[in-house]
Amino acid sequence: MQLTFYSDYSLRVLLYLSQMPKDAATITEIADFYKISKNHLVKVVHRLAQLGFIISTRGKGGGIRLARNSDEI
């Protein structure tokens, strides 16, 4: 089975955020970690936020985090 880049990047974002459930991460941080395009990652993160998988916070001190972590279930 072969994943599209979009699916691959989506999974990478979710995996990265799962390792830091209480902290917010930035798109630049994730892009640098995986050495992938920041521009493509912006589109992926926007869609994941629309679907409710992640919470995106704008401004200073903002970032992205998982919408729900396993401790809250």
C-alpha positions in Angstrom: 0.0 0.0 0.0 1.3 3.4 -1.0 0.4 6.6 0.8 0.1 10.0 -0.9 2.3 12.8 0.4 -0.8 14.4 1.9 -1.6 11.3 3.9 2.0 10.8 4.9 2.4 14.4 6.1 -0.9 14.1 8.0 0.3 11.0 9.9 3.6 12.6 10.6 1.9 15.7 12.1 -0.3 13.5 14.3 2.6 11.3 15.4 4.7 14.3 16.3 1.9 15.9 18.3 1.2 12.7 20.1 4.7 12.7 21.6 4.0 16.1 23.2 0.4 16.0 24.4 0.5 19.0 26.7 2.7 21.3 24.6 1.9 23.2 21.4 4.2 22.7 18.4 4.7 25.0 15.4 4.5 24.1 11.8 8.1 25.2 11.4 9.2 22.9 14.2 7.5 19.9 12.6 8.8 20.8 9.1 12.4 21.1 10.4 12.1 17.8 12.4 11.0 15.8 9.4 12.8 17.9 6.8 9.6 18.4 4.7 8.1 21.4 2.9 6.6 24.0 5.3 4.2 25.2 2.5 2.7 21.7 2.1 2.5 21.2 5.9 0.5 24.4 6.2 -2.2 22.9 4.0 -2.2 19.6 5.9 -2.4 21.3 9.3 -5.3 23.5 8.1 -7.3 20.5 7.0 -6.6 18.5 10.2 -7.8 21.5 12.2 -11.0 21.7 10.0 -11.7 18.0 10.6 -11.2 18.5 14.4 -8.1 16.3 14.8 -5.9 19.1 16.0 -6.4 22.5 17.7 -4.7 25.5 16.1 -4.0 28.6 18.1 -2.8 31.8 16.4 -0.5 34.5 17.7 2.4 34.6 20.1 2.5 31.5 22.2 0.2 29.7 19.8 0.8 26.5 17.8 -0.9 23.3 17.2 -1.8 20.4 19.5 -3.9 17.3 19.4 -7.6 18.0 20.0 -7.9 15.2 22.5 -5.2 13.1 24.2 -5.5 9.6 25.6 -5.5 10.9 29.2 -8.8 12.6 28.7 -10.7 9.6 27.3 
